[in-house]
Amino acid sequence: MASNEKEINNMLFDQLDIVERFEAALNESVEKARQEIETQKRQINRKLYQKPPLTTEN
């Protein structure tokens, strides 16, 4: 489990890398899979750039 926002962001960037690799491997005949990848990317980005941040520094 991540203990701070930096670790969480690193994990989310890793997930984005995975999604991008899957996206690069797809061909146009797999439109449903492409839509699912876009959904996953939006969900990850929403977590990554949320306001307020996941943690607050005191």
Rosetta blueprint (number, residue, H / E / L):
1 M L
2 A L
3 S L
4 N L
5 E H
6 K H
7 E H
8 I H
9 N H
10 N H
11 M H
12 L H
13 F H
14 D H
15 Q H
16 L H
17 D H
18 I H
19 V H
20 E H
21 R H
22 F H
23 E H
24 A H
25 A H
26 L L
27 N L
28 E L
29 S L
30 V L
31 E H
32 K H
33 A H
34 R H
35 Q H
36 E H
37 I H
38 E H
39 T H
40 Q H
41 K H
42 R H
43 Q H
44 I H
45 N H
46 R H
47 K H
48 L H
49 Y L
50 Q L
51 K L
52 P L
53 P L
54 L L
55 T L
56 T L
57 E L
58 N L
